[in-house]
Amino acid sequence: MSIITYIVDNWGTLGPQVTTHIEIVAMSMAAAALIGLILGVFAARSERFSTLILGVTSTLLTVPSFALFGLLSIWAGLGNPPVIIGLVLYALLPVVRNTATGIRAVEPAVTEAARGMGMRPSQVLARVELPLAAPAILGGLRQATVMVVAIATVGATVGADDLGQPILEALGRSSGTLVQVLAGVIPVAAIGLVADGVLAGVQRALSRGAARGAVG
């Protein structure tokens, strides 16, 4: 049986799993983007805080996803919640790092000019620093999103009904086939490629806008 035939024949089960997978990734990245942006701003302002938060988020990435999701399921229960929490923790490093790097890369003369125009620190951040750092921030979001799309499959081990389920079921059966595994792997790869392509387009557009602003 071909992979296409298998996916079509089992779409009644795979379709909801695709939807759940996308929802888990979307919620995780929305939370990681917000939290990571805030932490990244603080990291850009304080070298000591930067060292601390980057050390913590780097350490989190070394924890195996199966172990992290399992530990979180003890507190949050089975299903999507522990997976979303775990994915947020995994996604923080690239978002925080790129946000801090992007803000630090803004020319001091630009921020000084904004302050000279009477802007408050919050206005300088919102109107000058974040827009100029946006391409770098989007780069971090791209890295985090592709990573989260893949790691989310492990959520099936704690009850998330996402695209990890067909992979887990195939590997757990003596009669499992490569086609069954690919029925989970291929949609995951497709979601990752589409998400990365969309964010790459946004990143390029922001980079061109930043370049035009610098020239102007």
Residue pairs with C-beta under 8 A, 6 or more apart in sequence:
1 179
2 179
3 179
3 182
3 183
3 186
6 179
6 180
6 183
7 14
7 183
7 186
7 187
10 166
10 183
13 166
14 163
14 166
14 183
14 187
16 161
17 161
17 162
17 163
17 165
17 166
17 184
18 163
18 187
18 191
20 80
20 160
20 161
20 162
21 149
21 152
21 153
21 162
21 163
21 187
21 188
21 191
22 191
23 80
24 80
24 83
24 84
24 87
24 152
24 155
24 160
24 162
25 87
25 145
25 148
25 149
25 152
25 191
25 195
27 84
28 83
28 84
28 87
28 88
28 91
28 148
28 152
29 91
29 141
29 144
29 145
29 148
31 84
31 88
32 87
32 88
32 91
32 92
32 95
32 144
32 148
33 95
33 141
35 88
35 92
35 95
36 91
36 92
36 94
36 95
36 96
36 99
36 140
36 144
37 95
37 99
37 137
39 53
39 92
39 96
39 99
40 95
40 96
40 97
40 98
40 99
40 100
40 102
40 103
40 137
41 99
41 100
41 103
41 125
42 49
42 53
43 49
43 50
43 53
43 54
43 96
43 97
43 99
43 100
44 50
44 99
44 100
44 103
44 104
50 100
53 96
54 93
54 96
54 97
54 100
57 89
57 92
57 93
57 96
57 97
58 93
60 68
60 89
60 90
60 92
60 93
61 90
61 93
65 86
65 90
65 151
65 154
66 154
66 157
68 86
68 89
68 90
69 82
69 83
69 86
69 154
69 155
69 157
69 158
70 157
70 158
72 81
72 82
72 83
72 85
72 86
72 158
73 82
73 158
73 159
75 82
76 82
76 85
78 158
78 159
79 158
79 159
79 160
80 155
80 160
82 155
82 158
83 152
83 154
83 155
83 158
83 160
83 162
86 151
86 155
87 148
87 151
87 152
87 155
90 144
90 147
90 148
90 151
91 144
91 145
91 147
91 148
92 144
93 144
94 139
94 140
94 141
94 143
94 144
94 147
95 137
95 140
95 141
95 144
96 140
97 140
98 136
98 137
98 139
98 140
98 141
98 143
99 133
99 136
99 137
99 140
101 136
102 132
102 133
102 134
102 135
102 136
102 137
103 125
103 129
103 130
103 133
105 132
105 133
105 136
106 128
106 129
106 132
106 133
110 128
110 132
111 124
111 128
111 129
114 123
114 124
114 127
114 128
115 124
119 127
119 128
130 137
131 210
131 213
132 210
132 213
134 206
134 210
135 203
135 206
135 207
135 210
138 199
138 202
138 203
138 206
139 203
141 199
142 196
142 199
142 200
142 203
145 192
145 195
145 196
145 199
146 192
146 195
146 196
149 188
149 191
149 192
149 195
150 188
150 192
152 160
152 162
152 163
152 164
152 188
153 162
153 163
153 164
153 167
153 184
153 188
154 164
155 162
155 164
156 162
156 163
156 164
156 165
156 167
156 168
157 164
157 168
163 184
163 187
163 188
163 191
164 184
165 184
166 180
166 181
166 183
166 184
167 180
167 181
167 184
167 185
169 176
169 180
170 176
170 177
170 180
170 181
170 183
170 184
171 181
